[in-house]
Amino acid sequence: MTASSLHDVLLRPVISEKSTLEAERNNYTFAVARDANKFLIKAAVESEFKVTVLDVRIVSVRSKHKRRGRKTMGTVPGWKKAIVSIAPGDKIELFEAV
């Protein structure tokens, strides 16, 4: 694991109503790379935000079919998200500004 590969694991934070409510309980949600596993996600969050990670849960969001015009159908690609639980007392300041 190099620093550049850990930097590429976390793509963006997921900002939704449910994720902001979970942030109050020290559970933070990130969109992650498709080939990332729990160990890489834990190491990336700990090195990026200087917090202690207690648990990582991974959810694969399936692709969706969307209509593009009248008859043609397209597909929105699937993605992977991780819900990271951190130790009490630790905070990720990225979510506090939202």
PEBEL-V649121 format. One line per field, one symbol per residue. ss: DSSP state (~ for helix, > for strand, _ for the rest). A space follows every 50 residues. Layout:
BEGIN
ss = ???
END
This chain:
BEGIN
ss = __~~~~~__>>>>___~~~~~~~___>>>>>>_____~~~~~~~~~~~~_ __>>>>>>>>>__>>>>>___>>>>>__>>>>>>>>______~~~~__
END
